[in-house]
């Protein structure tokens, strides 16, 4: 024990029997991290922190919430009015869901821009997509709990999607509902599952981090770290940088929580659920809008539906397309076979990346609009482009794109740059902090 | 290539934006924005307006509309004294029971009671209102697009129906209501209430007051929320500034 690396005898004693301190030392302090990570790399740890915030506020909310159709709406209002700081806890949880998606979407697009999904990080990326799917399920389940009009009708629309599955579809929907419409059994099981999913999420996040620590972070240049000169210990360099990023995030986040808490919400959800009154315009939360647009763009007369119209109903095609829009991310590491990771050295890919972002925003706008011309046509074009990007453009770029020469090491451009802040010196728009 | 892609992007986004404005223009008019005492970062509810607004609710709206999430004790938050609120509550009758004989009985309301509803159930409310259900007003400013702006516009938006517009039996024309046909007859009339503080009870004034009252009913935490928010944001600004300094210092030896 005398040769322990820990001076504190209690720490040394514990570590000899349960190596938690060695583990932290290894994964946090010594963990070598590329020294050129920019601020886009803050969003991973930020997402982890939001997950913790969501779990903590969620557990407190569950202490006061009643999962029954007759009491759910009023129990939420009781939290808002009579529970000490209940309004704060609920508004943090409510806006936290939106913040979680903003942060995770940025995290995903950062991975796309800098090619973080490429070998040897394919499983890391796949676990990330699984996290996204789990998050989406959790968010959907949670949105039903306040039992407002949008909760009820959103649940009705989304669960009904499964009825498009041939033969077993209707049975699956009945199973999901626990009856023949969205009702009390549905609310009860959604509450149960909404409480379960975040812990599943934690498990996948741990795997995500294990996979990350196997080969370490990618970096804005996208080349492997070659020597100790290229890396710095995670602590204190990135812990302090992440803390600063967290501070900036919290300022924005609490700006919404305290001054515009219902900015991301739908007014209709402050009307108690009523199965007899359909809202004039059913929309999901903003983070689902692009997927909702893809779902709705498969109408019976849609050009994108024609090639498969002999095979399935338009509704099933829409449902499959919506799921496929995420499933395609699973195979992205193999669709993109360009050997160069970072978009900094891929002039064409960089432009198509931004087109994809614009496409996703257009899909989001279309998802918020009532069905009909011109939105349906715009959504159809945007949906077609979304899949074109992943299935045609990305593989073709691997063949035809002329990439720029890569630096030999991470330190090289830094040393050449002659000091100054390493990445900000020749920053392109994407890399600016 | 780059220029081409950018121009495509610009054309598409312009198309999206222009068509969305075209969509917004229907026959329902967007409620004009008003100045409210409670809007903005530091806004608080004007106490006088809140109390007048309660009077309007109590004397006019409460004939048909409930505010079921409010309790009489909540009125102490808008500047009424406990004695005043007890008096207000005692003027209302609530059904309580069963008593030791197993009978339900009527008693005057107490501070802890929720606001008494005008109708015992939905069916009674519809039967008393030409088939239309007067919605609960507690969350009204949060439950409508436009919030308080919409509410004020609606209350003051009754007009003669334009020629050619046919209204169903018992319906009124309102500029701001979806479809322009509203079952609620114009609720406010000049001098409809007599304000204790001698404020002139114009339709506009009563509408502003009751809207302020209902905005408070929907968000009773608003003042507390904004006060706390200012402190939290100030704290975070300082903390984040300091963290930036620490970050610079820790990273200094690398640059």
Interface residues (C-beta under 8 A of the other chain):
Chain A: X35 X74 X77 X80 X81 X87 X88 X91 X232 X236 X237 X240 X241 X243 X244 X247 X248 X250 X251 X254 X255 X257 X258 X259 X261 X262 X267 X268 X270 X271 X280 X348 X351 X354 X355 X358 X362 X365 X369 X374 X375 X378 X419 X420 X421 X422
Chain B: X1 X2 X5 X9 X12 X13 X15 X16 X19 X20 X23 X41 X69 X135 X138 X139 X142 X143 X144 X145 X147 X178 X218 X220 X221 X225 X226 X228 X229 X230 X232 X233 X236 X237 X239 X240 X243 X244 X246 X247 X250 X251 X254 X255
